Amino acid sequence: MGNSKKRSRFDNRGRKHGWTYKAVVAVSYPFMQYMTKQERQGTEYLEAEYPPNDGVIIAANHMSWFDPMSIGHALVDSGRPPHFLAKDKLFTMPGLSFIMNNADQIPVYRETDNATDAIRDAIDALEDGQTVLIYPEGTMTRDEDYWMMSGRTGVAQLALASGAPVIPAAQWGPQEIMRPYHNEFKVFPRKTMHTHFGPPVDLSDYQNVPVTNKVLHEVTNRIVDTITGMLEEIRGEKAPDERLDFRQWREEQERKKDQ
């Protein structure tokens, strides 16, 4: 299933990346290589060729500010350097905007009324054969045991609008370096980054059907269920029967503040 042709780690199916992207990788790559340990499975799914233009969606769980570096390292190693989806406001922030705009990252236009318009740049990237990474939860998990929360429908919108395959990715270990929403950086002793990829999520039964809100939630749940199952295998334990709903969690936190 693998591709016999050796590719540069800065290439994405032969498409070159800019110098800013290369600089970011050049700084982070040695750190990940020597300061962490790696355990990976399913990289053959990254090395496969996918029609029509070889663009793929990587859908992953998100439990640490550090996990973009970890999964990014795995994807770069596999010849699929990722483009992360990020809020469009980050592309206008002083200082950060230069990196975001010049490191080939992708804005999500949250203020638009049209869901497809919000992800138009991601669709363009996929049509150009790029690897687009999205966190279905939309933010870092608030689950106290680091399980996935309920997903948002952006991943389903992107999958159905682009037709690109969705490769599920489960990661575990980055939270040992940086727990979510904690100011810490615990490198020693060296931590193992577990990164597992699966075969593309089968969404064939949703081809050529009207994209309703019900369909978007069904597709989202299928993707999140797949990632959660992979995470259960890594952790060797069962996820909760009911996922934390981020919107309900946020509303509860607001009520507590008002009391």
Buried (B, 14 or more C-beta within 10 A) or exposed (E): EEBEEEBEBBBBBEBEBEEBBBEBBEEBBEEBEEEBEBEBBBBEBBBBEBEEBBBBBBBBBBBBBBBBBBBBBBBBBBBBBBBBBBBBBBBEEEEEEEBBBBBBBBBBBEEEEEBBEBBBBBBEBBBBBBBBBBBBBBEBBBBEEBBBBBBBBBBBBBBBBBBBBBBBBBBBBBBBBBBBEEEEEEEEEEBEBBBBBBBBBEBEEBEEEEBEEEBBBBBBBBBBBBBBEBBBBBBEEEBEEEBBEBEEBEEEEEEEEEE
